[in-house]
Amino acid sequence: MPGMFTHEFSVDLYKGTVTVNTGLFINGRFVDPVDHETIDVFNPVNGGVITKVSVGNSKDIDIAVKAARAAFKASWGLKTPGSGRGKLLYKLAELLKKNADAFAVTEALDVGKPFVHAKSQDVQDAIDNLRYFAGWADKNHDQTIETTEAKFAYTRHEPIGVVVGKDHSMKLSNWKIAPALAAGNTIVLKPSEVMPLSALKLAEPVKEAGFPDGVFNVVTGYGAVAGQVLTKHPLVGKVSFTGSTLVGRKVMETAANTNLKHVTLELGGKSPTIIFDDADLEQTVKWVCATIFHNSGQMCAAGSRIFVQEGIYDKFLRAFAATAASIKQGDGFKATTQQGPVVSMTQLDRVLGYIESGKQEGACIITGGSRAEGSGYFVKPKIFADVKSDMKIVREEIFGPVAIVSKFKTEEEALEATNDTDHSLSSYVFTENTLTGMAQINQASLALLADTIRRL
């Protein structure tokens, strides 16, 4: 019989009991894996074991995919109209809202982030996303095109079938799940083995909302095994993966070598932040700290390469360093905590390795970067300056609270530095001059603008 994780919370921000079923969720119920194997889930705050969850192998995955395929053909897909799918998605959103604290607690415990961030951002974003796609479920219309007087062509939008979502937190999972379900696809979700609890918790309201059995499935396990098997499976129509560029390449290669399934990849970034002389310094420092140090820098869109125009470079660096040093790290269930740990010991070692590389290559250390005292996976916010473009810390995604600050003179110089990357994803521009800002946006062809030109 599948295990159950139960924890009684009596902390600053939450008092109550949270339960999470730790089995595999397949075909509408929690089940034990075929081999009864489990994996430890660690608390990033203190390094202790939270619980154990099931490890799905190739047999479990085959059962889950076949259940999803059967549901797609018999009770979902084209069998349930868009209006019906939309109603279920909206009901799921309402159940998340009703139980927001429980989901925020699970996410905070799973990932190590502050509870207030988990509730106001991750859970709320999931609710908003489900509501949004609930509204789109019955608006995916066909199109008719008259080609000649005697002929016409039309497009018909149909669901793909079984969609696999891999290695996501709660927010990212819902970005994948909501549109896939709205379009009529069925889901097999494979969360990261490092943070699987939120995905398992999500199965509860899916069941309560009334989704047909098999429409939504969760298989926990190791990415190198379970993820690979899912990507190879011939009944899977699409794989959606968010994670590292290295793993993304493997996903695409595996998908191409099997049944040429559809693939969506959202991979790493080394995103630039450009700050011009006329930017509001106080507000800019706040925003820049948020873009790189939020979630301990574990965001693919983190603004890790910061380019500052020479007129305010020294002032910015002093203010940025002071703000970074003042960030309060700690247990996410304490009201004073602003930043949690990185998600795992593996990630901690990776971040510390990059910091050591920066030191060895001669980057100027401005502040932070050491491991905080205690058994948790905490890294103090780190700022490097006076870097060279060929340094490892400049070229590669660190995925941690490490900022790289450089100086520029002209717009052209800033643009050249911005686009000098193999990991283009987002860009951030700070200026009071709308024309300058828009010029940078339009010319930064390798990056996707995320935020922000103030006072447009």
N, C-alpha and C positions, 0 to 999 in steps of 0.2 A: 504493500500500500504506500502511495507517495507520501513523502515527509511533509511536515508543516513547520515553518519558522514562525515563532511567536515571540514578540518582545514588548515588554512593558516600559513605556517612556514616562519619566517624571523629571523633565528638564525645563529650562527657562521658557522655551517657546512651544512646547507640546507636552501634554499629559494624556496618556491613553495607551491602548494596546494595538499593535499592528501585527497582522498575520499575513504570511505569504506561503502559498503552496509551492514546494520545491521540486515537484515532479515535472514531467513533460506534459504540455497541454496539447492533446491531439484529438481531433474529431469531437470536440465539445466536452472533454473531461480530462482531468489530470491522471496520468498513468506513470508507472515505474518504467525505466528504460529496460530494454531486453537483457542487458548484461548487469543491471543493478549497480553500475559504476557511479561514483559521485566525485565532485570537485569542491574544494574549500573556497568560500567567498570571504575575502579579507576586508576588514574595516580600515580604510586609508588613514583615519585619524589616529589610530593607535597600533595598527599592525596585527591586531587580534583577529581570530576567525569569527565571522558573524554567524555563518551556517554552512551547510553543504547543499549543493543542488545537483540534480541528475545530469549525467553525461550521456547525450544521445550518440549512438553510433550509426553506421550505414543502414542497419535494419530499421532502427527507429525513424530515421529520416525517410526511408522508403515508405514506411507506414504513413507518416505525416503528409508527404507529398501526394500519395495516392488518395488519402482522405480529402485533401484540398482539391484534387482533380475531380473526385466524385461529387463533392459539394458544388463545384463550379458547373458541372453538367446537369445535376439533378435539382438544385435548389437555389442557385445564385446565378452568376453569369447573365444570360438572357432570360432566365426564368423569373427573376425578381426585377420588376420595373425600377427605373431610376428613382421614382417618387418613394418607393418602398425602401430602397437602399438609403436614400436621404433621411427618411424618418428614423431608421435604425442608427445612423451616424449621429443624428441630433440627440437621440436618446442616450447614446454612449457619452456624448459631450456633457449632458446633464448629470449623468452618474459620476463623471470625473469631477464636476463642480461640487456635487453633493459630498464627495469623499476627498476633497482637495487636500486636506491636512494629511490624511493617511498616505496618499500618493506622494506628497512632498516629503514626508518623513522617510518613506521608502527610498526615494531618489537621493535624498541627502545622506542617508546611511550608506547606500550603495556606492555613491560616487565620492562622498566626502565633502560636498559643497555646503554652503550655508543654507539652512532650512528656509530662510526668507527668500533667497534666490530661487530655490527649487519650487517654492509655491508661487511666487509672483511672476516668474519667468517660465520655467520648464512646464509646470502643470498648466498655468494659464495659457501659454502658447499652444499646448496640446488641445485644450478646450476650444480656443479660437480657431485652430486649424480644422478640427473636426466639424465645427459649425460651418465654416467657410465651404468645405467640400460637400457637406450635407446639402447646401444650397445649390451646388453645381451638379449633383447627381442626376437630375432630370433635365439638364440643359445642354447635354452633349449631343447636339443635333447634327443630322446628316446635311449634305450639301448637294444640290443639283445644278449641273452646268449644261447649258444648251450648246452643243458643238456644231450642229448644222440644223437646217429646217426639219430634217427627218430623224435626227439623232440627239440624244442627250446622254450625259454621263453623270453618275452620282457617286458620292463617297458615303460609306457606311462605317461608322465607328463602332467597333466591337471590342470587348475585353480580350486580353491576351490569354488569360487562364490562371495558372499558378504563378504568383510573384513571390520571390524570396527577398526579404529585407535582412541585411547582415550588419552586425557590429554597431548597434546604435544605443544611445541613451534614450530616455523617455521622449524628449523633445524631437530628436531626429527620427525616432521610430514612428511617431505620429505624422511627421512630414511624409513618410513613405506610405504608411498604412492608410491614411484617410483618402488620398486621391485614388489609390489602387482599389479600395473597397467601393468608393463612389462610382468608379468606372465599371464595376462588376467583376473584378478579379478576386481570387482567393489568396490567402496569405500563409506563408510559412516564415515565421520570424526567428532568426538565429541571433540572439543578443551576444554581446561580448562576454566571454567567460569571466572577465574581471568585474563586470557590473550587470548581472543578469536579473536582479530582483524586480526592477521596475517593469520589465517585460512580462515576467510571470504574474505580477500583480495586475497588469492590464487585462489579463485573461478573465479575471473575475467580472468586471463590468461588461465585457463583451458577451459573456454568457448571460448575464442578467438582462442585458438590453434585448436579447432575443435573436441574435444572429444565428442562422442555421448552423448546426454542427459541421465542422470541417472548414468553415469559411475562414476562420482565424486559428492558427496553430503556432505554438512556441516550442522550439527545440533548443535546449541549452546544450553546450558542449564546447570543445576546443575548435578554434577557427581553422587550424591547419587540417583538422579531420572533418568535423561536421560541415564547416563552410565549404570545403573542397567537394565533399560528396553532394551537397545541395547544388553547387554550381555545375556539377557534371550531370545531374539527374535529367534524363530525357523528357520527363513530364513537366519540368519547370520551364515556363515560357519567358520569364524575365528575372534578372538579378539586379537589385539595387543595393549598392554598397557605398558606405561612407567610411573612409579610413585612410591609411597611408598609401602613397603612390606605389610603393613596392608591392603591396598586396593587391592594389587595384589592377596592376599589370597582370598579375597571376589570374585574377578573376576574369579579365577580358580574354586572356589566352585560353583558359579552360573553357569558357563559354563558346569561343570560336571553334575549338577543337571537338566540341560535342555536337549539339543540335543547332548551332548558330543562334542561340537564344538572345533576346534583347538584353542589353546591359546599360545601366545608368551608374556612373561613377562620380562621386564627389570626394575628391582626394585632397592632398596636402596643399598648404599655401605658405608663401613667404611674403606676406602682404605689406605693401609700403604705406607709410603715413607721411604726407608732405605738409609742412608747416611753414607758411610765409610770414614775413616780417610783420605784416599788419594784423595777424591773428590775435584774438583776445587771449592773452597768455593764461589767465586764470582758468577760463573755461576750457581752453585747449588742453591744459595739463590734466584736468579732470577726465576729459574724453579719452585722451591718449592712455591714461592709466587703465581706463575701462576696456579699451580695445586690446591691450596686451596682457593685463594682469587678471582680468575677470576669469573665473573658473581656473585660476592658476595657469593661465595661458594655454589651456587645453582646448583651443578652438581653431579650426582650420582657417578661419578668417581673421585670426589675431594679427593686429598691426605691429608686427615684430621688427620691421625695418623702418626706422624713423629718420626722416630727412628734414633738417631745420635750416632755414635761411640764416645766413651769418649774422644779420643784424640783431637777432634775438637768441642766437644759439646759446650763449653763456647763461643768460637769464633763464631760458627754458630748461637747460640742463640742471641748474641748481634747484629750480622749483620742482622739476620732475623727480629728481633724486630724493628731495625732502618728502614729497608725497608718497613715493614708493616705500620709503623707509618707515612711514607712519602707518602703513596698512597692517591691520590687526589680524593675525592668523590664529587659528584655533579650531575647536570643536564647533561644527556647524549648528549645533543646537543651543549655543550661547548667543545672546542678543548682541554682544559686542563684536562678534566675529565677522570680518569682511572677506576673508579668503581662507579656503580650505587647503588640503594637501593635493598633490598629484594623485592619480587614481591607483597606482600600484607601485610595488618595489621595483619592478622592471622599468617603469617610466621614471621613477626617481633616479635610478642609476643612469638612465639615458640622458636626463637633463643635466645631472652633475658631470657626466662625461663631456657634454658639449661645453659646459662652463670651464672645465679644465682645459679643453681644446682652445677656447678663447684666450685663456691665460698664456698657454704655451705659444700661441701664434702672435702674442704681443698686443692684444687689444687692451685698451685702458679701462681699468675697473673703476666704476663710479660709485657703486653701492651694491650691497647684498650678495646673494648667490650661494651662500653656504647652506648646508642642511640644518634645519632648526633642531634644537634639543628635543629629546624624546624618541619614542619608538614609531611615531607616525611618519608619513611620507611627505613632510613639509619641506619646501624650498623657499628661502627668502627671495623676494623679487630682486632680480639682477639686472643691472644696466651696464652695458659696455659702450665705450665711445672710441673715437679715433681708430676705426676699423678699416681694413682694406677689403676691397670687393671680392678678393679670392679666398678670404678666410672661410673656414668651415661653418662658423656660426652665422655668417652672412649668407652663405649659399644654401644651407640645408634647413628644413623645418625642424625646430627643436621640440615644439609642442609642450612648452613649459613657460614659466614666468621670467623670460629672458628677453630684454629689449636691446636693440642695436641702434645707436644714435650716430648720425653722420651730419656733416655740414655741407651746404651748397650755396652758390652765389646767384645763379640765374635760373630762370624757369627751364631753359633748355638743359642745363646740367641736372636739374631735379628730374626731368622727364627721362633722360638717358639712364640715370641711376634707378629710377622706378622700374623701368622695363628690363633691367639687367637681372633677370631671374628665370629659373627653370620651373618655378612653382607659382604661376600667376593665378590669383583667385579674387582678391578684393583690393580696393585702394581707398585711402582716407585723405581728404584734402581739407585743410583749415586755412581760411582766408576771409577777409572782409570784402574782398573785391570779387564781385560776381563774374566779371569777364575773365579774370585770371583763373578762378576756380573752374569755370566751364571749359576754358581752353585746356587745362590739365586733364579734365575728365575726358574730353573728346579725343585727346592725343594719347592717353594712356591705354593704347589699344590692347595690351596684353592683360589688362586687369578689369575686373568688374567693380564699379563704384558701389561701396556699401554705405558710406557716410563720410563726410557731411560738409556742406558749405553753410555757414551760419548766416542768418539774416538775409536770405534771398528776398 
